[in-house]
Amino acid sequence: MEIDDLRGMTDEELQTEVYETHRELMNLRFRAATMQLANVREIPKAKKRVARINTVLRERELANELA
């Protein structure tokens, strides 16, 4: 999902998305530890997704403070 798609989501949707991505990241780490994960590049992709979502949430927080 691109940053523009994330910006189109509501705050509640973003909170849900960050929660689900954190759970996915935890599952990926477990699968990597048990040698069941075929593509280990999924872990950094999930981390980057969390960072993008947090960035959008922070942008909105700062915009609300200025308004």
C-alpha positions in Angstrom: 0.0 0.0 0.0 1.3 3.4 -1.0 1.5 6.5 1.3 -1.3 8.1 -0.7 -3.6 5.2 0.0 -2.8 5.6 3.7 -3.5 9.3 3.7 -7.0 8.5 2.3 -7.8 6.4 5.3 -9.4 7.6 8.5 -7.6 7.7 11.8 -9.6 4.7 13.1 -8.7 2.7 10.0 -5.0 3.6 10.4 -5.1 2.5 14.0 -6.6 -0.8 13.0 -4.1 -1.2 10.2 -1.1 -0.5 12.5 -2.4 -3.1 15.0 -2.9 -5.7 12.3 0.5 -5.0 10.8 2.1 -5.4 14.3 0.4 -8.7 14.7 1.6 -9.8 11.2 5.1 -8.7 12.1 5.1 -10.8 15.2 3.9 -13.8 13.2 6.6 -13.3 10.6 9.2 -13.2 13.4 7.9 -16.5 14.8 7.9 -18.1 11.4 11.4 -16.9 10.7 12.6 -18.3 14.0 11.1 -21.7 13.3 12.5 -21.7 9.7 9.0 -21.7 8.2 9.3 -18.3 6.5 10.3 -18.6 2.8 10.8 -14.9 2.1 12.6 -13.1 5.0 12.2 -9.7 3.2 8.6 -9.6 4.4 9.9 -8.6 7.9 11.4 -5.3 6.8 8.4 -4.6 4.5 6.1 -4.9 7.5 8.3 -2.6 9.6 8.3 0.0 6.8 4.5 -0.2 6.6 4.2 0.4 10.4 6.6 3.4 10.0 4.5 4.8 7.1 1.3 4.5 9.1 2.8 6.2 12.1 4.2 9.0 9.9 0.7 9.7 8.5 -0.8 9.7 12.0 1.9 12.1 13.3 1.3 14.4 10.3 -2.3 14.6 11.2 -1.6 15.2 14.8 0.7 18.1 14.0 -1.8 19.5 11.5 -4.5 19.5 14.2 -2.2 21.3 16.7 -1.7 24.1 14.2 -5.4 24.5 13.4 
